[in-house]
Amino acid sequence: MILSGRKPKIKKTVWRRFIRLFWHGAVVTAGCLMAWKFIDFPRLISSLNRVSLLTIVVVILLVTADRMLMAYKWLALLKIVGITPRFSRIVSIYYQAAFISRIMPTALAGDVLRGYLVSTFSRGWEKVLGSMLIEKIMAVLSSIGLATIGSLFLLQQLKEEGIPYFSYLLVAAIGCMVVLFRLSFSERLQETVVRFLPVDRLQASLGKLRGAYQQFRGHRSALAANFVMALFENCLQVLIIYVCAVGIDTDASALRLLSALAISQFLRKIAMIVEGWILGEMIVVLTCSLAGIDQTQALTFSLVSYAIRFLAISPGGVLFLLQKKNRTSDSVSVE
């Protein structure tokens, strides 16, 4: 009976691995075919040769500032729910999570890791998840807002006569971000979402998570400051790729390039959740090429950005190995 009960689970796991492997293979194959058909490789190599030491140093400094800002932003949310770790510890966790998200198939692996690392020295998983949930909501809203503004600027450049009521549309886009953020705290909306979930256990877990999420409702000034930091963080990430694009002498105006990158950054984050960095970089190249930027140059500055960012967060791999070694030694000493 035991063996017969395990067989369906084993078969289901095998099928999931097969489907995941097939999906990864399809994405890699599609990326290679697109690169072979649309990319001028001699031009790509000559563009790579233009990357200077100054570009590398500036991008590393910007990535470091981005990690610090992300750590400070999350620390402010953790303090609201009574979790007060040292800033240096949160920075270390963010570096480890960034490194893991680069080497794993999906970026969610990094979020799982940082949630686990914080939960090891704090009580109440719902508090940790609540802080991560509201952090993600603000990151998504700010990214959507930045992409919307970028879309308006890009359309304004592509249309010869311009967009009617352009300034009013910008104000409306910012207003929509604020309205969506306020709606996320609606208890009626949250109850409706939880009620429609099919699994009772999931409803109970999300009920606890909703309680933790509601703790942030009375901290409007702190959340407003956190939202501004999330918006600044997204701008910083766009600037990182922009510096790489300037470093290879991309043939595009600054406004068009920044607008396209603002759109692609939002789409890239969604793509990295589904697949990982390969699909993410494909989205950047596709979005920039649709905006009128040369696809070879788009692939070049996207790859340059990825390589330098990986170099900048590589200390996270060392920190992860050291922390894993410490946990192993602690378990051995307990035994």
Order of alpha helices (4+ residues) and beta strands (2+ residues): alpha-alpha-alpha-alpha-alpha-alpha-alpha-alpha-alpha-alpha-alpha-alpha-alpha-alpha
